[in-house]
């Protein structure tokens, strides 16, 4: 896959993310009629503090036994506010949703070994203004995941939109 051209976010491979750890979502005006906001393009550097946009960042996911798998986390940057959402995990050449209800079953099947759902993610890069790569825990409970996403939406709703 030519990574210089925009690609659908779900088509990003572990190799794409290793080669370019920062990808930006396209805006409607940036693409042609066949390319929409689900496409990303690689960018040279992480977004500076105070910028606005949505990005896909390379990350490592930790499983309950300590095994690590490559993947990606979405960063929604609204000025100084940052929201992180795990979006991709790669196993056996397949791209999976790390928040899917059956992720443990999918990982066990692909890895051919019993596996639990990912418990933590850590970015592959350090964002501007941070001293270390950001990381976060992944709630095991579907209710906690839903509440966390709802809290993010509410927080984003009340964030000033000045540019």
Buried (B, 14 or more C-beta within 10 A) or exposed (E): EEBEEBBEBEEBBBEBBEEBBBBBBBEEEEBEEEBBEEBBBBBEEBBEEEBBEBBBBBBBBBBBEEBEBBBBBBBBBBBEEBBBBBBBBBBEEEBBBBBEEEBBEBBBBBBEEEBBBBBBBBBBBEBEEEEEBBBBEBBEEEEEBEEBBEEBEEEEEEBEEEE
